[in-house]
Amino acid sequence: MSTFSYEEPEPLTGELDLEDRQALRRVAGLSTELRDITEVEYRALRLERVVLIGVWTDGDEVHAENSLRELALLAETAGSQILEGMIQRRSRPDPATYVGSGKALELRDVVISTGADTVICDGELAPSQLRRLEEIVQVKVIDRTALILDIFAQHASSREGKAQVELAQLEYLLPRLRGWGGNLSRQVGGRAAGGVGIGGRGPGETKIELDRRRIRTRMAKLRRQINEMGKARDTMRSQRRTRAVPAVAIAGYTNAGKSSLLNRLTGAGVLVENALFATLDPTVRRASTPNGRVITLADTVGFVRHLPHQLVEAFRSTLEEVTDADLIVHVVDGSDADPEAQIAAVREVLRDIGGADVPELIVINKADVADEMALARLRRHEPHSVVVSARTGAGIDELLQVIEDVLPRAEREVRALVPYDRGDLVARAHDTGEVLSQEHTAEGTALHVRVPDRLAAELEPYVSAQV
C-alpha cells in the first residue's frame, strides 16, 4: 500500500522576510514617561501611544493634512498607536519650542487626557527645541527625522544596510547628546592629566565628551566599512557594463509598489509589504524585453518628503544604482491623495544624488484601485508615462515595450553565420545584445543581431552581410 505525503512549497525569500518582520512587531504597554528629562537621549527609542503635531507654514490646508497623515503612516510603520493629531498655522516654526507657547501647553493637556507617552513632530527639530518642548509636555518628544531613522533601523537586514543606518543614526545623535554636568568626569585633572597642580585641576573629560569621542570613532569605522562594501558593488556594476547589459533602476516614493513591480517583471520574490520603507537593501534581477533583449532591474530604497540628509549621505553607495542606470523607472502610487507631491519629492532626492540627468519614465502604479479622473489628470501632467497595476499585471507588456524603446541600442547591427562549434558567440549575442532574428541552417546559426563593438569584432570572421 503506497502512502501519499504532501510537502508545503518552499516559501520565497520575501515571504520569509515578511513573516519575520511581522513576528517582531513592538509590544505595546511599556511606559516611556520621563523620570529624568536629562536622560532622554541616552535611552532606547520606544514608540507606543503617540500624539502628532505639525506646523503648517506654506501651501494649503490639504497639503498640511496630507503631510500629517503621512507622519501617521510612518509612526504606525514604527509600531505606534496614533491617539491624536494637531496642526498649527504659523509663518515659521517657533525657534524655542517648534510650536508656540500656547500650543505647547495645549499639547501638554492632550498628552495628559489621552495618556500618550510620546509626541512626534512633523519636521526636524533643533536640540534646543526638543529639550524645551519635552520640559513642557513631560513625555518623550521626537521629530520626523528620528522616526524615519528608527524605521530604517527596524527594516535593515543586510550588513551594508545596517551599517548605513547606524551611521545615519550616529550623525543625527551626535549634536543631540546631553550630559549631566562635570560630576560625571571620567578622567582626573591635575598632574596626571598634565595640569598645574593645586588650583589648576579641572573636571577632566566628562561623560558627554567621552560619548562624543566614541561616536566619532565609530562613525569613522562605519564609513570605512561602507566604502569597502561600495567597492564590491562598483565591481558588480562594472561587470554588467562590460557585458553591455542595459541597467534600469526602479525608484519612487515609499510604498508606491516598486518591489511588487520588480516581482511582476522578474519573479524576484523580494519582500512586499503594505508599509513605508519595506525595502532598504537593493535587489538587482535580470529581465527580458518583448524582443528578447536582456536588461537588469534594480529595486531601490523608497523616498519620502523631507528624507533626512543623513540617510541620503549614508545610502549614497546604494543610491548609485540609480545614478549609474541607463533609465529610471519612476513608480508613482496612482491611488495616493497627492501623487504630484510624491513625484516632486522623488525628483528632489534624485537631484541631490546626481540622478537628474538620467532618462526617466513615469510608471503610474495601482491602476486597479486608483480613481479614473486622478489617473487622467496624472497622464496630462506627465505625458511620458505608463499606467500599470503590479498586482493584476495590467499594462506590464506595454511597460516592457516602452522600456525597450527608450533604452539605448547596442552599437552595431550584424548578420553572421556562426558555426555550431561557436555556440558561445550565439549565447553572448543573446546575453549582451539584441537578437533580431535567428535561424538554424546546415552550416550553422544565422544571426541578425545588434551587439556591442567588442562582440561585433569577434563575429567579424562569420559576417555574411553587415548592415
C-alpha positions as a Markdown table, in Angstrom:
| # | Residue | x | y | z |
|---|---|---|---|---|
| 1 | Met | 0.0 | 0.0 | 0.0 |
| 2 | Ser | 1.5 | 3.3 | -1.1 |
| 3 | Thr | 1.3 | 6.4 | 1.0 |
| 4 | Phe | 1.0 | 9.9 | -0.2 |
| 5 | Ser | 2.7 | 12.7 | 1.6 |
| 6 | Tyr | 2.2 | 16.4 | 0.8 |
| 7 | Glu | 5.0 | 18.9 | 1.4 |
| 8 | Glu | 4.4 | 22.6 | 1.7 |
| 9 | Pro | 6.1 | 24.6 | -1.1 |
| 10 | Glu | 9.3 | 26.3 | 0.0 |
| 11 | Pro | 8.4 | 30.0 | 0.8 |
| 12 | Leu | 10.0 | 32.7 | -1.2 |
| 13 | Thr | 12.7 | 34.9 | 0.4 |
| 14 | Gly | 10.3 | 37.9 | 0.6 |
| 15 | Glu | 7.6 | 35.8 | 2.3 |
| 16 | Leu | 10.1 | 34.7 | 5.0 |
| 17 | Asp | 11.2 | 38.3 | 5.5 |
| 18 | Leu | 7.6 | 39.4 | 5.9 |
| 19 | Glu | 6.9 | 36.7 | 8.4 |
| 20 | Asp | 10.0 | 37.7 | 10.4 |
| 21 | Arg | 9.1 | 41.4 | 10.3 |
| 22 | Gln | 5.5 | 40.8 | 11.5 |
| 23 | Ala | 6.7 | 38.5 | 14.2 |
| 24 | Leu | 9.0 | 41.2 | 15.6 |
| 25 | Arg | 6.3 | 43.9 | 16.0 |
| 26 | Arg | 6.8 | 46.0 | 19.1 |
| 27 | Val | 4.8 | 45.2 | 22.2 |
| 28 | Ala | 2.6 | 48.0 | 23.5 |
| 29 | Gly | 2.3 | 48.9 | 27.2 |
| 30 | Leu | 5.9 | 49.8 | 28.0 |
| 31 | Ser | 5.8 | 53.2 | 29.7 |
| 32 | Thr | 8.1 | 55.8 | 28.4 |
| 33 | Glu | 7.0 | 58.5 | 30.9 |
| 34 | Leu | 10.2 | 60.5 | 31.7 |
| 35 | Arg | 11.5 | 60.3 | 35.2 |
| 36 | Asp | 14.5 | 62.5 | 34.5 |
| 37 | Ile | 14.2 | 64.7 | 31.5 |
| 38 | Thr | 18.0 | 64.8 | 31.0 |
| 39 | Glu | 18.2 | 61.1 | 30.4 |
| 40 | Val | 16.1 | 61.2 | 27.3 |
| 41 | Glu | 18.9 | 60.9 | 24.7 |
| 42 | Tyr | 20.6 | 58.0 | 26.4 |
| 43 | Arg | 17.6 | 55.7 | 26.3 |
| 44 | Ala | 16.5 | 53.5 | 23.5 |
| 45 | Leu | 13.8 | 55.0 | 21.3 |
| 46 | Arg | 10.5 | 53.3 | 22.2 |
| 47 | Leu | 7.3 | 54.4 | 20.4 |
| 48 | Glu | 3.9 | 53.4 | 21.7 |
| 49 | Arg | 0.9 | 55.7 | 22.2 |
| 50 | Val | 1.7 | 58.9 | 20.4 |
| 51 | Val | 0.3 | 62.4 | 19.6 |
| 52 | Leu | 1.3 | 64.0 | 16.3 |
| 53 | Ile | 2.0 | 67.8 | 16.0 |
| 54 | Gly | 2.7 | 69.7 | 12.8 |
| 55 | Val | 3.4 | 73.3 | 11.8 |
| 56 | Trp | 1.7 | 74.5 | 8.6 |
| 57 | Thr | 4.0 | 77.2 | 7.2 |
| 58 | Asp | 3.2 | 77.1 | 3.4 |
| 59 | Gly | 0.8 | 75.6 | 0.9 |
| 60 | Asp | -2.9 | 74.9 | 1.5 |
| 61 | Glu | -4.7 | 73.1 | 4.3 |
| 62 | Val | -5.0 | 69.9 | 2.2 |
| 63 | His | -1.2 | 69.8 | 1.8 |
| 64 | Ala | -0.7 | 70.2 | 5.6 |
| 65 | Glu | -3.2 | 67.5 | 6.4 |
| 66 | Asn | -1.6 | 65.1 | 3.9 |
| 67 | Ser | 1.8 | 65.7 | 5.5 |
| 68 | Leu | 0.4 | 64.8 | 8.9 |
| 69 | Arg | -1.4 | 61.7 | 7.5 |
| 70 | Glu | 2.0 | 60.6 | 6.1 |
| 71 | Leu | 3.6 | 61.1 | 9.5 |
| 72 | Ala | 0.8 | 58.9 | 11.0 |
| 73 | Leu | 1.7 | 56.2 | 8.5 |
| 74 | Leu | 5.4 | 56.5 | 9.4 |
| 75 | Ala | 4.5 | 56.2 | 13.1 |
| 76 | Glu | 2.3 | 53.2 | 12.5 |
| 77 | Thr | 5.1 | 51.5 | 10.5 |
| 78 | Ala | 7.4 | 52.1 | 13.5 |
| 79 | Gly | 4.9 | 50.2 | 15.7 |
| 80 | Ser | 3.0 | 53.1 | 17.3 |
| 81 | Gln | -0.7 | 53.7 | 18.2 |
| 82 | Ile | -1.9 | 57.1 | 17.0 |
| 83 | Leu | -4.1 | 58.9 | 19.5 |
| 84 | Glu | -4.4 | 62.4 | 18.2 |
| 85 | Gly | -3.1 | 64.8 | 15.5 |
| 86 | Met | -2.8 | 68.6 | 15.7 |
| 87 | Ile | -1.7 | 71.3 | 13.2 |
| 88 | Gln | -0.7 | 74.9 | 14.0 |
| 89 | Arg | -0.7 | 77.6 | 11.3 |
| 90 | Arg | 2.4 | 79.7 | 11.6 |
| 91 | Ser | 4.7 | 81.7 | 9.3 |
| 92 | Arg | 7.6 | 79.7 | 10.6 |
| 93 | Pro | 8.2 | 77.2 | 13.5 |
| 94 | Asp | 8.8 | 78.7 | 16.9 |
| 95 | Pro | 12.6 | 78.8 | 17.5 |
| 96 | Ala | 12.2 | 77.8 | 21.1 |
| 97 | Thr | 9.5 | 75.1 | 21.2 |
| 98 | Tyr | 8.7 | 74.4 | 17.4 |
| 99 | Val | 5.0 | 75.3 | 18.2 |
| 100 | Gly | 4.0 | 78.5 | 20.1 |
| 101 | Ser | 4.0 | 78.5 | 23.9 |
| 102 | Gly | 0.2 | 78.4 | 24.0 |
| 103 | Lys | 0.1 | 75.5 | 21.6 |
| 104 | Ala | 2.7 | 73.7 | 23.7 |
| 105 | Leu | 0.5 | 73.9 | 26.8 |
| 106 | Glu | -2.5 | 72.7 | 24.8 |
| 107 | Leu | -0.3 | 69.8 | 23.6 |
| 108 | Arg | 0.5 | 69.0 | 27.2 |
| 109 | Asp | -3.2 | 68.9 | 28.0 |
| 110 | Val | -3.8 | 66.5 | 25.1 |
| 111 | Val | -1.0 | 64.3 | 26.2 |
| 112 | Ile | -2.5 | 64.1 | 29.7 |
| 113 | Ser | -6.0 | 63.4 | 28.6 |
| 114 | Thr | -5.1 | 60.7 | 26.1 |
| 115 | Gly | -2.5 | 59.0 | 28.2 |
| 116 | Ala | 0.2 | 59.4 | 25.4 |
| 117 | Asp | 3.8 | 58.7 | 26.2 |
| 118 | Thr | 5.4 | 60.2 | 23.0 |
| 119 | Val | 5.0 | 63.3 | 20.9 |
| 120 | Ile | 6.1 | 63.2 | 17.3 |
| 121 | Cys | 6.8 | 66.5 | 15.5 |
| 122 | Asp | 6.3 | 66.8 | 11.7 |
| 123 | Gly | 9.7 | 68.3 | 11.0 |
| 124 | Glu | 13.4 | 68.2 | 12.1 |
| 125 | Leu | 13.8 | 70.0 | 15.4 |
| 126 | Ala | 16.9 | 71.6 | 16.8 |
| 127 | Pro | 18.3 | 70.0 | 20.0 |
| 128 | Ser | 17.2 | 73.1 | 22.0 |
| 129 | Gln | 13.6 | 72.8 | 20.6 |
| 130 | Leu | 13.4 | 69.2 | 21.5 |
| 131 | Arg | 14.6 | 69.9 | 25.1 |
| 132 | Arg | 12.3 | 72.8 | 25.7 |
| 133 | Leu | 9.2 | 71.0 | 24.3 |
| 134 | Glu | 10.0 | 68.0 | 26.5 |
| 135 | Glu | 10.2 | 70.2 | 29.5 |
| 136 | Ile | 6.7 | 71.4 | 28.8 |
| 137 | Val | 4.9 | 68.2 | 27.8 |
| 138 | Gln | 6.9 | 65.9 | 30.2 |
| 139 | Val | 7.0 | 63.0 | 27.8 |
| 140 | Lys | 9.4 | 61.8 | 25.1 |
| 141 | Val | 9.5 | 64.1 | 22.1 |
| 142 | Ile | 11.0 | 63.0 | 18.8 |
| 143 | Asp | 11.0 | 64.6 | 15.3 |
| 144 | Arg | 10.3 | 63.2 | 11.8 |
| 145 | Thr | 13.9 | 62.5 | 11.2 |
| 146 | Ala | 14.4 | 60.4 | 14.3 |
| 147 | Leu | 11.2 | 58.5 | 13.4 |
| 148 | Ile | 12.4 | 57.7 | 9.8 |
| 149 | Leu | 15.8 | 56.6 | 11.2 |
| 150 | Asp | 14.0 | 54.3 | 13.7 |
| 151 | Ile | 12.0 | 52.7 | 10.8 |
| 152 | Phe | 15.2 | 52.2 | 8.8 |
| 153 | Ala | 16.9 | 50.6 | 11.8 |
| 154 | Gln | 14.0 | 48.1 | 12.1 |
| 155 | His | 14.0 | 47.2 | 8.5 |
| 156 | Ala | 17.7 | 47.0 | 7.6 |
| 157 | Ser | 18.7 | 43.3 | 7.1 |
| 158 | Ser | 21.9 | 43.3 | 5.1 |
| 159 | Arg | 25.3 | 44.1 | 6.6 |
| 160 | Glu | 25.7 | 47.1 | 4.3 |
| 161 | Gly | 22.1 | 48.4 | 5.1 |
| 162 | Lys | 22.7 | 48.1 | 8.9 |
| 163 | Ala | 26.0 | 49.9 | 8.7 |
| 164 | Gln | 24.4 | 52.7 | 6.6 |
| 165 | Val | 21.5 | 53.1 | 9.1 |
| 166 | Glu | 23.8 | 53.1 | 12.1 |
| 167 | Leu | 26.0 | 55.8 | 10.5 |
| 168 | Ala | 22.9 | 58.0 | 9.8 |
| 169 | Gln | 21.7 | 57.5 | 13.4 |
| 170 | Leu | 25.0 | 58.5 | 14.9 |
| 171 | Glu | 25.2 | 61.6 | 12.7 |
| 172 | Tyr | 21.8 | 62.6 | 13.9 |
| 173 | Leu | 22.6 | 61.7 | 17.6 |
| 174 | Leu | 26.0 | 63.5 | 17.9 |
| 175 | Pro | 24.7 | 67.1 | 18.2 |
| 176 | Arg | 21.8 | 66.0 | 20.4 |
| 177 | Leu | 23.8 | 64.3 | 23.2 |
| 178 | Arg | 23.0 | 65.7 | 26.6 |
| 179 | Gly | 25.1 | 65.5 | 29.8 |
| 180 | Trp | 24.5 | 65.9 | 33.5 |
| 181 | Gly | 27.4 | 68.3 | 34.1 |
| 182 | Gly | 31.0 | 67.9 | 35.3 |
| 183 | Asn | 30.3 | 65.5 | 38.1 |
| 184 | Leu | 30.4 | 62.7 | 35.5 |
| 185 | Ser | 34.0 | 63.1 | 34.7 |
| 186 | Arg | 35.8 | 60.0 | 33.5 |
| 187 | Gln | 39.3 | 61.4 | 33.9 |
| 188 | Val | 41.0 | 63.3 | 36.7 |
| 189 | Gly | 42.7 | 66.7 | 36.3 |
| 190 | Gly | 46.0 | 67.8 | 37.8 |
| 191 | Arg | 49.5 | 66.5 | 37.1 |
| 192 | Ala | 48.1 | 63.1 | 36.0 |
| 193 | Ala | 46.4 | 64.9 | 33.2 |
| 194 | Gly | 49.2 | 67.4 | 32.5 |
| 195 | Gly | 47.6 | 70.1 | 34.8 |
| 196 | Val | 49.4 | 72.6 | 37.1 |
| 197 | Gly | 48.5 | 71.0 | 40.4 |
| 198 | Ile | 46.5 | 72.7 | 43.2 |
| 199 | Gly | 44.1 | 75.3 | 42.0 |
| 200 | Gly | 44.5 | 74.1 | 38.4 |
| 201 | Arg | 42.6 | 70.8 | 38.4 |
| 202 | Gly | 39.7 | 70.7 | 36.1 |
| 203 | Pro | 36.9 | 68.2 | 35.8 |
| 204 | Gly | 38.7 | 66.3 | 33.1 |
| 205 | Glu | 36.8 | 64.6 | 30.3 |
| 206 | Thr | 33.1 | 64.5 | 31.1 |
| 207 | Lys | 30.9 | 61.6 | 30.1 |
| 208 | Ile | 29.3 | 63.5 | 27.3 |
| 209 | Glu | 32.8 | 64.3 | 25.8 |
| 210 | Leu | 33.7 | 60.7 | 26.1 |
| 211 | Asp | 30.5 | 59.6 | 24.4 |
| 212 | Arg | 31.1 | 62.1 | 21.6 |
| 213 | Arg | 34.6 | 60.8 | 21.0 |
| 214 | Arg | 33.4 | 57.2 | 20.9 |
| 215 | Ile | 30.7 | 58.1 | 18.5 |
| 216 | Arg | 33.1 | 59.9 | 16.2 |
| 217 | Thr | 35.4 | 56.8 | 16.3 |
| 218 | Arg | 32.5 | 54.5 | 15.5 |
| 219 | Met | 31.4 | 56.8 | 12.6 |
| 220 | Ala | 34.9 | 56.7 | 11.1 |
| 221 | Lys | 34.9 | 52.9 | 11.2 |
| 222 | Leu | 31.4 | 52.7 | 9.6 |
| 223 | Arg | 32.5 | 55.0 | 6.8 |
| 224 | Arg | 35.5 | 52.7 | 6.1 |
| 225 | Gln | 33.2 | 49.6 | 6.1 |
| 226 | Ile | 30.6 | 51.2 | 3.8 |
| 227 | Asn | 33.4 | 52.4 | 1.5 |
| 228 | Glu | 34.8 | 48.8 | 1.2 |
| 229 | Met | 31.3 | 47.4 | 0.6 |
| 230 | Gly | 30.7 | 50.1 | -2.0 |
| 231 | Lys | 33.8 | 48.9 | -3.9 |
| 232 | Ala | 32.2 | 45.4 | -4.2 |
| 233 | Arg | 29.0 | 47.0 | -5.6 |
| 234 | Asp | 31.1 | 49.0 | -8.1 |
| 235 | Thr | 32.8 | 45.8 | -9.3 |
| 236 | Met | 29.5 | 44.2 | -9.9 |
| 237 | Arg | 28.2 | 47.2 | -11.8 |
| 238 | Ser | 31.4 | 47.4 | -13.9 |
| 239 | Gln | 31.0 | 43.7 | -14.8 |
| 240 | Arg | 27.4 | 44.4 | -16.0 |
| 241 | Arg | 28.8 | 47.3 | -18.0 |
| 242 | Thr | 31.5 | 45.1 | -19.6 |
| 243 | Arg | 28.8 | 42.8 | -20.8 |
| 244 | Ala | 26.8 | 45.8 | -22.1 |
| 245 | Val | 23.6 | 44.9 | -20.3 |
| 246 | Pro | 21.3 | 48.0 | -20.0 |
| 247 | Ala | 20.6 | 48.9 | -16.4 |
| 248 | Val | 17.1 | 50.0 | -15.3 |
| 249 | Ala | 16.6 | 51.4 | -11.8 |
| 250 | Ile | 13.2 | 51.3 | -10.2 |
| 251 | Ala | 12.8 | 54.4 | -8.0 |
| 252 | Gly | 9.9 | 56.2 | -6.4 |
| 253 | Tyr | 8.1 | 57.1 | -3.3 |
| 254 | Thr | 8.0 | 54.7 | -0.4 |
| 255 | Asn | 5.1 | 52.2 | -0.7 |
| 256 | Ala | 4.4 | 53.1 | -4.3 |
| 257 | Gly | 4.8 | 49.4 | -5.3 |
| 258 | Lys | 8.4 | 49.2 | -6.5 |
| 259 | Ser | 9.0 | 45.7 | -5.1 |
| 260 | Ser | 5.7 | 44.5 | -6.4 |
| 261 | Leu | 6.6 | 45.7 | -9.9 |
| 262 | Leu | 10.0 | 44.1 | -9.7 |
| 263 | Asn | 8.4 | 40.8 | -8.7 |
| 264 | Arg | 5.9 | 41.1 | -11.6 |
| 265 | Leu | 8.6 | 41.8 | -14.1 |
| 266 | Thr | 11.2 | 39.2 | -12.9 |
| 267 | Gly | 9.6 | 36.9 | -10.4 |
| 268 | Ala | 12.3 | 38.0 | -7.9 |
| 269 | Gly | 10.3 | 37.1 | -4.8 |
| 270 | Val | 11.5 | 40.1 | -2.8 |
| 271 | Leu | 9.7 | 41.3 | 0.3 |
| 272 | Val | 6.4 | 43.1 | -0.4 |
| 273 | Glu | 4.6 | 44.7 | 2.5 |
| 274 | Asn | 2.0 | 47.4 | 2.7 |
| 275 | Ala | 4.2 | 49.6 | 4.8 |
| 276 | Leu | 6.6 | 52.5 | 4.4 |
| 277 | Phe | 10.2 | 51.7 | 3.7 |
| 278 | Ala | 9.6 | 47.9 | 3.4 |
| 279 | Thr | 12.7 | 47.7 | 1.1 |
| 280 | Leu | 16.1 | 49.1 | 2.2 |
| 281 | Asp | 18.5 | 46.6 | 0.6 |
| 282 | Pro | 18.7 | 47.0 | -3.2 |
| 283 | Thr | 17.9 | 43.9 | -5.3 |
| 284 | Val | 19.2 | 43.5 | -8.9 |
| 285 | Arg | 17.5 | 41.0 | -11.2 |
| 286 | Arg | 17.6 | 40.1 | -14.9 |
| 287 | Ala | 14.6 | 40.5 | -17.2 |
| 288 | Ser | 13.9 | 40.4 | -20.9 |
| 289 | Thr | 12.1 | 42.8 | -23.2 |
| 290 | Pro | 9.5 | 41.6 | -25.7 |
| 291 | Asn | 12.2 | 41.3 | -28.4 |
| 292 | Gly | 14.4 | 39.2 | -26.1 |
| 293 | Arg | 16.8 | 42.0 | -25.0 |
| 294 | Val | 18.3 | 41.3 | -21.6 |
| 295 | Ile | 18.2 | 44.1 | -19.1 |
| 296 | Thr | 18.9 | 44.4 | -15.3 |
| 297 | Leu | 16.3 | 45.8 | -13.0 |
| 298 | Ala | 17.4 | 47.3 | -9.6 |
| 299 | Asp | 14.8 | 47.8 | -6.8 |
| 300 | Thr | 16.0 | 50.7 | -4.6 |
| 301 | Val | 15.0 | 52.3 | -1.2 |
| 302 | Gly | 11.9 | 54.4 | -1.3 |
| 303 | Phe | 12.0 | 58.2 | -0.9 |
| 304 | Val | 9.7 | 60.4 | 1.1 |
| 305 | Arg | 9.1 | 64.1 | 1.7 |
| 306 | His | 12.0 | 65.7 | 3.7 |
| 307 | Leu | 14.1 | 62.5 | 3.6 |
| 308 | Pro | 16.8 | 63.1 | 6.2 |
| 309 | His | 20.0 | 64.2 | 4.7 |
| 310 | Gln | 21.9 | 61.8 | 7.0 |
| 311 | Leu | 20.2 | 58.9 | 5.2 |
| 312 | Val | 20.9 | 60.3 | 1.7 |
| 313 | Glu | 24.6 | 60.6 | 2.6 |
| 314 | Ala | 24.8 | 57.2 | 4.3 |
| 315 | Phe | 22.9 | 55.4 | 1.5 |
| 316 | Arg | 24.8 | 57.2 | -1.3 |
| 317 | Ser | 26.7 | 54.0 | -2.3 |
| 318 | Thr | 23.3 | 52.1 | -2.6 |
| 319 | Leu | 21.7 | 55.0 | -4.4 |
| 320 | Glu | 24.4 | 54.9 | -7.1 |
| 321 | Glu | 22.3 | 52.1 | -8.6 |
| 322 | Val | 20.1 | 54.9 | -9.7 |
| 323 | Thr | 22.7 | 57.4 | -10.8 |
| 324 | Asp | 24.5 | 54.8 | -12.9 |
| 325 | Ala | 21.4 | 53.5 | -14.6 |
| 326 | Asp | 20.5 | 53.9 | -18.3 |
| 327 | Leu | 16.9 | 54.6 | -17.3 |
| 328 | Ile | 15.0 | 55.4 | -14.1 |
| 329 | Val | 11.6 | 53.8 | -13.9 |
| 330 | His | 9.9 | 56.3 | -11.5 |
| 331 | Val | 7.0 | 54.4 | -9.8 |
| 332 | Val | 4.1 | 56.6 | -8.6 |
| 333 | Asp | 1.1 | 55.5 | -6.5 |
| 334 | Gly | -1.8 | 56.4 | -8.6 |
| 335 | Ser | -4.2 | 55.9 | -5.7 |
| 336 | Asp | -2.5 | 58.4 | -3.4 |
| 337 | Ala | -4.2 | 61.6 | -2.4 |
| 338 | Asp | -1.4 | 63.8 | -3.7 |
| 339 | Pro | 0.7 | 61.9 | -6.3 |
| 340 | Glu | 2.1 | 65.1 | -7.8 |
| 341 | Ala | 3.7 | 65.9 | -4.4 |
| 342 | Gln | 5.3 | 62.4 | -4.4 |
| 343 | Ile | 6.8 | 63.0 | -7.8 |
| 344 | Ala | 8.2 | 66.3 | -6.8 |
| 345 | Ala | 9.7 | 64.8 | -3.6 |
| 346 | Val | 11.4 | 61.9 | -5.5 |
| 347 | Arg | 12.8 | 64.3 | -8.1 |
| 348 | Glu | 14.3 | 66.5 | -5.4 |
| 349 | Val | 16.2 | 63.5 | -4.0 |
| 350 | Leu | 17.3 | 62.4 | -7.4 |
| 351 | Arg | 18.8 | 65.9 | -7.9 |
| 352 | Asp | 20.5 | 65.6 | -4.6 |
| 353 | Ile | 22.2 | 62.3 | -5.5 |
| 354 | Gly | 23.1 | 63.4 | -9.1 |
| 355 | Gly | 20.5 | 61.4 | -10.9 |
| 356 | Ala | 18.6 | 64.3 | -12.6 |
| 357 | Asp | 20.3 | 63.8 | -15.9 |
| 358 | Val | 19.3 | 60.1 | -16.2 |
| 359 | Pro | 16.3 | 59.5 | -18.6 |
| 360 | Glu | 13.1 | 59.0 | -16.6 |
| 361 | Leu | 9.9 | 57.0 | -17.3 |
| 362 | Ile | 6.9 | 57.7 | -15.0 |
| 363 | Val | 5.0 | 54.5 | -14.2 |
| 364 | Ile | 1.7 | 55.1 | -12.5 |
| 365 | Asn | 1.0 | 52.0 | -10.4 |
| 366 | Lys | -2.1 | 50.7 | -8.6 |
| 367 | Ala | -4.4 | 51.4 | -11.5 |
| 368 | Asp | -6.8 | 48.8 | -10.2 |
| 369 | Val | -7.6 | 50.9 | -7.2 |
| 370 | Ala | -7.0 | 54.4 | -8.5 |
| 371 | Asp | -9.7 | 56.9 | -9.5 |
| 372 | Glu | -10.0 | 57.2 | -13.2 |
| 373 | Met | -10.2 | 61.0 | -13.0 |
| 374 | Ala | -7.0 | 61.1 | -11.0 |
| 375 | Leu | -5.2 | 58.8 | -13.5 |
| 376 | Ala | -6.3 | 61.1 | -16.4 |
| 377 | Arg | -5.0 | 64.2 | -14.5 |
| 378 | Leu | -1.7 | 62.5 | -13.9 |
| 379 | Arg | -1.4 | 61.4 | -17.6 |
| 380 | Arg | -1.9 | 65.1 | -18.6 |
| 381 | His | 0.7 | 66.2 | -16.0 |
| 382 | Glu | 3.2 | 63.5 | -17.1 |
| 383 | Pro | 2.6 | 62.7 | -20.8 |
| 384 | His | 5.7 | 60.4 | -20.9 |
| 385 | Ser | 4.1 | 57.8 | -18.6 |
| 386 | Val | 2.6 | 54.3 | -18.5 |
| 387 | Val | -0.3 | 53.2 | -16.3 |
| 388 | Val | 0.1 | 49.7 | -14.8 |
| 389 | Ser | -1.1 | 47.5 | -11.9 |
| 390 | Ala | 1.7 | 45.4 | -10.5 |
| 391 | Arg | -0.9 | 43.4 | -8.6 |
| 392 | Thr | -3.1 | 42.4 | -11.6 |
| 393 | Gly | -0.4 | 42.6 | -14.3 |
| 394 | Ala | -2.4 | 45.2 | -16.3 |
| 395 | Gly | -0.1 | 47.4 | -18.5 |
| 396 | Ile | 3.1 | 45.3 | -17.9 |
| 397 | Asp | 3.5 | 44.3 | -21.5 |
| 398 | Glu | 3.2 | 48.0 | -22.6 |
| 399 | Leu | 5.7 | 49.0 | -19.9 |
| 400 | Leu | 8.3 | 46.5 | -21.2 |
| 401 | Gln | 7.8 | 47.7 | -24.7 |
| 402 | Val | 8.3 | 51.3 | -23.7 |
| 403 | Ile | 11.4 | 50.4 | -21.7 |
| 404 | Glu | 12.8 | 48.7 | -24.8 |
| 405 | Asp | 12.1 | 51.7 | -27.0 |
| 406 | Val | 13.7 | 54.1 | -24.5 |
| 407 | Leu | 16.9 | 52.3 | -23.7 |
| 408 | Pro | 19.9 | 53.0 | -25.8 |
| 409 | Arg | 20.5 | 50.5 | -28.6 |
| 410 | Ala | 23.6 | 48.3 | -28.9 |
| 411 | Glu | 26.3 | 49.8 | -31.1 |
| 412 | Arg | 26.4 | 47.7 | -34.3 |
| 413 | Glu | 24.0 | 45.6 | -36.3 |
| 414 | Val | 25.5 | 42.4 | -37.7 |
| 415 | Arg | 24.4 | 39.5 | -39.9 |
| 416 | Ala | 26.6 | 36.4 | -39.4 |
| 417 | Leu | 26.6 | 32.7 | -40.0 |
| 418 | Val | 28.1 | 31.3 | -36.8 |
| 419 | Pro | 29.4 | 27.6 | -36.9 |
| 420 | Tyr | 27.8 | 25.3 | -34.4 |
| 421 | Asp | 31.1 | 24.9 | -32.5 |
| 422 | Arg | 31.0 | 28.6 | -31.6 |
| 423 | Gly | 27.8 | 28.4 | -29.7 |
| 424 | Asp | 29.4 | 30.7 | -27.1 |
| 425 | Leu | 29.1 | 33.6 | -29.5 |
| 426 | Val | 25.4 | 32.9 | -30.0 |
| 427 | Ala | 24.9 | 32.8 | -26.3 |
| 428 | Arg | 26.7 | 36.1 | -25.8 |
| 429 | Ala | 24.7 | 37.7 | -28.5 |
| 430 | His | 21.6 | 36.7 | -26.5 |
| 431 | Asp | 23.1 | 37.9 | -23.2 |
| 432 | Thr | 24.6 | 41.2 | -24.3 |
| 433 | Gly | 22.9 | 42.3 | -27.5 |
| 434 | Glu | 19.5 | 42.2 | -29.2 |
| 435 | Val | 18.7 | 39.2 | -31.4 |
| 436 | Leu | 16.6 | 40.5 | -34.3 |
| 437 | Ser | 16.3 | 37.0 | -36.0 |
| 438 | Gln | 17.9 | 33.6 | -35.6 |
| 439 | Glu | 17.7 | 30.6 | -37.9 |
| 440 | His | 19.5 | 27.2 | -37.7 |
| 441 | Thr | 20.9 | 26.0 | -41.1 |
| 442 | Ala | 23.1 | 23.1 | -42.2 |
| 443 | Glu | 26.2 | 25.3 | -42.0 |
| 444 | Gly | 25.5 | 27.0 | -38.6 |
| 445 | Thr | 23.3 | 29.5 | -36.9 |
| 446 | Ala | 22.2 | 32.5 | -39.0 |
| 447 | Leu | 22.1 | 35.5 | -36.7 |
| 448 | His | 20.8 | 39.1 | -37.3 |
| 449 | Val | 21.8 | 41.0 | -34.1 |
| 450 | Arg | 22.6 | 44.3 | -32.6 |
| 451 | Val | 25.7 | 43.8 | -30.4 |
| 452 | Pro | 28.5 | 45.8 | -28.7 |
| 453 | Asp | 31.6 | 46.6 | -30.7 |
| 454 | Arg | 33.7 | 44.0 | -28.9 |
| 455 | Leu | 31.3 | 41.2 | -29.8 |
| 456 | Ala | 30.8 | 42.5 | -33.3 |
| 457 | Ala | 34.6 | 42.2 | -33.8 |
| 458 | Glu | 34.5 | 38.6 | -32.7 |
| 459 | Leu | 31.7 | 37.9 | -35.1 |
| 460 | Glu | 33.6 | 39.6 | -38.0 |
| 461 | Pro | 35.0 | 36.3 | -39.4 |
| 462 | Tyr | 31.5 | 34.9 | -39.8 |
| 463 | Val | 29.8 | 38.0 | -41.2 |
| 464 | Ser | 27.8 | 37.3 | -44.3 |
| 465 | Ala | 26.2 | 40.7 | -44.8 |
| 466 | Gln | 26.9 | 43.6 | -42.5 |
| 467 | Val | 24.3 | 46.4 | -42.3 |
